[in-house]
Amino acid sequence: MKINSPERMAEIWIKSLELIAKDNLLDNILYVDLCNEWTSFWSIMLRENEHNWAVPESLDWMKKSIEIVRYKYPDLPYTFSFDYTGNDMAEKFQKNPLPHFDLLEQHLWMASLNNGEFNKTNHR
């Protein structure tokens, strides 16, 4: 929760990437996920928007932080990953384009599908 702004998030990532660059290892990076499962319990956005990345504050945060890091490291692909966000997931992506993302990394938890059907059954 100490990462309390997109600028702070970008600053931390830039410092991390500088360490990697110092050892000439940037070529080993496939992409940078600025926050694993954005808006889940380790993200500051959770406070008001649990598992809902598609709110204006969240969209703005992701855009700003990626833009800042991309300015310093323009050749790397950037994203924020999301965990399962409910049955309206496809609709959220359609209504909220993410042109500043280079890829989508959507985590699909099979146990969460069909309103948690798997977790509600008795497994022996």
N, C-alpha and C positions, 0 to 999 in steps of 0.2 A: 504493500500500500504506500510505499515511499516513492513510487513512480507515479506522481500525481499530476502530470501534464504530458502532452504529446512531445513537447520540447525536451523534457527530462527523459522520456523513453528514448527519443532519438539520440540524445547525448550519451546514454549508456550503451546503446548499440554502436555508435560511432567509436567509442573507446574500445569496445570489444573487437570491432573490425580492424581498428588500428593495430591491436596486438596480433591479430591473425596476419595482417598485411606485413607487419614487421618481420615475421618469420617466413614471408613469401608463400603463404598458404591460401591466399584468396581463391586461387584456381580450384581448390578442393571444395568450395562451397557450391552446393546445388541451388539453394535459395535461402533467404532469411525470413523466418517466421517471427515477427516482432513480438507476438504473444500467443502462446499455445492456448487454444480454446478461449479466445477472447470473449469476455463478459462472463466467464465462469469464476469460481471462487477465488482465484489468485489475481483477478483483474480489478482495478479500482472502479471500473464501470459497473461491477456487480452491485454496488451499493444501491443503485436505483434501477438497473436494467438487466437483471439476471437473465442470462441466456438470450438477450435481445440486442444483438449488435446493430439492428436496423433502426436505431433512433438517431436523431440529428447529432446529438453530442458524441455518440460513438462513431458515427460516420466521419464527422469532422476530425476527431482524434486520430483515427486510422489514416486519413488522408494527410494530415499535417505531419505525423511522425514519419510516414513513408517518404514524403517529399523532402524532409530535412535529411534523412539518411541517404536517400538517392542522390541528393546534391553532392554529397561527399563521395559516395561510391555508386556512380551511375551504371556500372556494368553488372550489378548483381540484381537478381529477381527478388521481389519483396511480396509479402503477404501477411495476413493475420489468419490463423486457423480458427475454425469454429467447431464446437461440438454440436450434437444433434439439437436442432432448434424447433422441433415440433412438426406437425403435419403441414404447416404453412411455409416450410423451408424454401421450396422452389419459388413460391410467390414473393418471399422476401428478397431473393436474389433478382427476380425480374423487376420489382419495384425500386430496388436500391442498387443501381449499377455501381460497380467498383472499378472504374477505369484506371485507378492508380495501383491496383493489384496486378501482379504479373501472372498469378495463378490462384486458384481457389484450392484450399486444403480443408475440406469438410470432413470432420470425423463422424462417421456413422456408427453408432453403437446399436448393434442388432437387438440387444436386450431392451432398448428404448422404443423400438418401432411398435406400431399398432397400440399406442398409448400404454406402453410398458407391459404388453400382454405376456411376454416371456417371464418377467419377474412376478407376475400374478399367479402363475401356474405352479403346481407342486412338482418339483424336480427331485427324483430319487435316484 
